[in-house]
Amino acid sequence: MAPNKDEPPAIRVYTVCDESKYLIVRNVPALGCGDELLNLFASYGDIQECKPMDAEDCESFTDVYWIKFRLFSNAR
């Protein structure tokens, strides 16, 4: 609550899209496409990490990849 009635409350709402530099890509064909996927997403900005998520449940013959961009604005 604001200390004064005339002042608006100091509240800011963040969504995952606003603050996340992580991206999860699902349904990637399990054909060893990790390097191609990295090159594709690198066109949006610098990538710090790109690795398969082996523990993630997915459909047969598909992979899930976890990508961490350097800046959160690149993950949008």
Buried (B, 14 or more C-beta within 10 A) or exposed (E): EEEEEEEEEEEEEEEEEEEBBBBEBEEBEEEEEBEEBBEEBBEBBEBEEBEBBEEEEBEEEEBBBBBBBEEBEBBE
